[in-house]
Amino acid sequence: MERSQHRQLTSMRKALFDQGFLDEQFVQLEELQDDANPNFVEEIVTLFYRESARLILNIEQALEKSPLDFPMLDNYIQQFKGRSSSIGAKKLKTECTQFRDYCRAGNGVGCKRTFQQLKKEYATLRKKLEAYFQVASSSYCKRFASDNFI
């Protein structure tokens, strides 16, 4: 069972990178994880989702206003992009960049469309990382969670 969990964890992690969900920043977080703090990466990701939920709500509310306040939207999405970068959320960073481009162009329709895609990527990544950390939570897999299996 333990060997099977290890293979599953390795496969899940590789898929997160191969599918473009994560980048090197996630690897750097894993390198900071050690025996003294074996849940470091999971804690950082949990903190990201807790803090970013407020930003998503702020963006949703700002997108409902008329006229749109593009500088404020740009500020919110820049904060979200920074948080996404901190955990290596590659697809989220890409969506944030697209959103900022639309903000700078004053394109409200583009902002709204991109934000819907961003929320979809956000939810997908959350689901995938929750599954990954669930498998990693076994004591056997924790020993291997920080190894680079890319």
Disulfide bonds with the S-S distance in Angstrom:
none
